[in-house]
Amino acid sequence: MPIIRPETPDDLAAIYTVNEQAFGRRGEADLVDVIRKSEHFIPQLSLVAEVDGRVVGHILFSRIHIETDQGRVPALALGPMAVLPGYQRQGIGSKLVREGLQACRQLGHALVVVLGHPNFYPRFGFSAHLARSLTCPFGDCGNAWMAHELVPGSLQGIRGRVVYPPVFDSVS
């Protein structure tokens, strides 16, 4: 099983490679680099999966917020999450998500949203139903738009538009 740990400066090139190879393009890898240089980056929530001393997976949670009639509600975005193609379907992504969510809880965060695969993320507590009161900034995302309450009830009475930082628009 992989070791899950926060990224270090020595991991940056490997993280880029993991994201580029997992997604088959540079967009997500570039996004990680841009977020890392922004105020939305939380170093303890950029985690790598290491197998035999090699970084084979990566997950990132970064700061976002929900615009409501009552003001801003802080939240986290999960993404991207990537595993090298040769290491996929071995439980590494699942371990990254589980340990990442635990790290989010330990840091006192209450809410995480994800735009991701509707057959993967619900097993970790993400729900399209919970996200119905949250407007996805990327259009109609259907069941791929999900939320997870790290603190039970944290979405109760919350309706609004999820706002990702502009850095998410700077990378295609």
C-alpha positions as CSV (number, residue, x, y, z in Angstrom):
1,M,0.0,0.0,0.0
2,P,1.2,3.5,-0.7
3,I,2.4,6.0,1.8
4,I,0.3,9.2,1.8
5,R,2.1,12.3,2.9
6,P,2.1,16.1,2.2
7,E,4.1,17.2,-0.8
8,T,7.6,18.5,-0.4
9,P,9.6,20.8,-2.8
10,D,11.4,17.7,-4.1
11,D,8.0,16.3,-5.3
12,L,7.0,19.1,-7.6
13,A,8.3,17.6,-10.9
14,A,6.8,14.2,-10.0
15,I,3.4,15.8,-9.1
16,Y,3.4,17.5,-12.5
17,T,4.2,14.3,-14.3
18,V,1.5,12.4,-12.4
19,N,-1.2,14.9,-13.3
20,E,0.0,15.2,-16.9
21,Q,0.0,11.4,-17.5
22,A,-3.2,10.7,-15.6
23,F,-5.2,13.3,-17.5
24,G,-3.3,12.9,-20.8
25,R,-2.8,16.7,-21.0
26,R,-1.0,19.5,-19.2
27,G,-4.1,21.5,-18.0
28,E,-4.5,19.9,-14.6
29,A,-0.7,19.8,-14.0
30,D,-0.5,23.5,-14.8
31,L,-3.5,24.2,-12.6
32,V,-1.7,22.6,-9.6
33,D,1.3,24.7,-10.2
34,V,-0.8,27.9,-10.4
35,I,-2.8,27.1,-7.3
36,R,0.4,26.3,-5.4
37,K,1.6,29.9,-6.0
38,S,-1.7,31.4,-4.9
39,E,-3.3,32.3,-1.5
40,H,-5.8,29.5,-2.1
41,F,-3.1,26.8,-1.6
42,I,-2.9,24.9,1.7
43,P,0.4,23.0,1.9
44,Q,-0.9,20.4,4.3
45,L,-3.7,19.5,1.8
46,S,-1.5,18.8,-1.2
47,L,-0.8,15.1,-0.7
48,V,1.2,12.5,-2.6
49,A,1.0,8.8,-2.7
50,E,4.4,7.2,-2.7
51,V,5.2,3.6,-3.6
52,D,8.7,2.3,-3.2
53,G,10.0,5.9,-3.0
54,R,8.2,7.0,-6.2
55,V,5.4,9.5,-6.3
56,V,2.5,7.7,-8.1
57,G,-0.5,9.8,-7.1
58,H,-1.5,13.3,-6.0
59,I,-4.6,15.0,-4.5
60,L,-5.1,18.7,-3.9
61,F,-7.7,20.5,-1.8
62,S,-7.7,24.3,-2.1
63,R,-9.7,27.2,-0.7
64,I,-12.9,28.4,-2.4
65,H,-16.1,29.9,-1.1
66,I,-19.9,30.0,-1.5
67,E,-21.6,33.3,-2.2
68,T,-24.9,33.4,-0.3
69,D,-27.4,36.1,0.5
70,Q,-25.9,36.2,4.0
71,G,-22.3,36.5,2.8
72,R,-19.4,34.1,2.0
73,V,-19.2,30.6,3.4
74,P,-15.7,29.1,3.3
75,A,-15.2,25.7,1.6
76,L,-12.6,23.5,-0.1
77,A,-12.4,22.2,-3.7
78,L,-11.1,18.7,-4.2
79,G,-9.2,18.6,-7.4
80,P,-7.3,17.6,-9.2
81,M,-6.8,14.0,-8.0
82,A,-4.5,11.9,-10.2
83,V,-2.8,8.5,-10.2
84,L,-0.2,7.4,-12.7
85,P,-1.9,5.1,-15.3
86,G,0.2,2.1,-14.4
87,Y,-0.9,2.4,-10.7
88,Q,-4.7,3.0,-11.3
89,R,-7.3,0.6,-10.0
90,Q,-5.2,-0.5,-7.1
91,G,-6.9,1.6,-4.4
92,I,-4.3,4.5,-4.4
93,G,-6.9,7.1,-5.5
94,S,-9.3,5.9,-2.8
95,K,-6.6,6.1,-0.1
96,L,-5.6,9.6,-1.3
97,V,-9.3,10.8,-1.0
98,R,-9.8,9.1,2.4
99,E,-6.6,10.5,4.0
100,G,-7.1,13.8,2.3
101,L,-10.6,14.2,3.8
102,Q,-9.2,13.3,7.2
103,A,-6.5,16.0,6.8
104,C,-9.2,18.5,5.9
105,R,-11.2,17.6,9.1
106,Q,-8.1,17.8,11.3
107,L,-7.5,21.3,9.9
108,G,-11.0,22.3,10.9
109,H,-12.6,22.5,7.5
110,A,-16.4,21.8,7.3
111,L,-17.2,21.4,3.6
112,V,-15.7,20.1,0.4
113,V,-17.0,20.2,-3.2
114,V,-15.9,18.2,-6.2
115,L,-16.7,18.0,-9.8
116,G,-15.8,14.4,-10.4
117,H,-16.9,10.9,-11.4
118,P,-20.4,10.2,-9.9
119,N,-19.5,6.5,-9.5
120,F,-16.3,7.2,-7.6
121,Y,-16.8,10.0,-5.1
122,P,-20.0,9.0,-3.3
123,R,-18.2,6.1,-1.6
124,F,-16.4,8.8,0.4
125,G,-19.5,10.7,1.5
126,F,-19.8,13.0,-1.5
127,S,-23.4,13.6,-2.7
128,A,-25.0,15.2,-5.7
129,H,-28.1,15.7,-3.5
130,L,-26.1,17.7,-1.0
131,A,-24.8,19.9,-3.8
132,R,-28.2,20.8,-5.2
133,S,-28.3,24.0,-3.2
134,L,-24.9,25.0,-4.6
135,T,-24.6,26.5,-8.1
136,C,-21.8,24.9,-10.1
137,P,-19.8,27.7,-11.8
138,F,-19.1,25.4,-14.7
139,G,-22.6,25.1,-16.0
140,D,-25.0,22.2,-15.6
141,C,-22.7,19.5,-14.1
142,G,-25.4,17.0,-13.2
143,N,-24.5,14.3,-10.8
144,A,-20.8,15.0,-11.2
145,W,-21.3,18.1,-9.0
146,M,-21.1,16.9,-5.4
147,A,-20.6,18.1,-1.9
148,H,-19.4,16.5,1.3
149,E,-20.1,17.8,4.8
150,L,-17.0,17.2,6.9
151,V,-19.0,18.6,9.8
152,P,-22.5,17.1,9.7
153,G,-25.1,19.8,8.9
154,S,-22.6,22.3,7.6
155,L,-24.7,22.8,4.5
156,Q,-28.0,23.2,6.3
157,G,-29.7,26.4,5.1
158,I,-26.8,27.2,2.7
159,R,-27.8,28.2,-0.8
160,G,-25.5,30.0,-3.2
161,R,-23.0,30.0,-6.0
162,V,-19.7,28.3,-5.5
163,V,-16.8,30.6,-6.4
164,Y,-13.5,29.2,-7.5
165,P,-10.5,31.5,-7.6
166,P,-9.6,33.1,-10.9
167,V,-6.5,30.8,-11.1
168,F,-8.9,28.0,-12.1
169,D,-9.8,30.1,-15.2
170,S,-6.2,30.7,-16.2
171,V,-5.4,27.1,-17.1
172,S,-7.2,25.1,-19.8
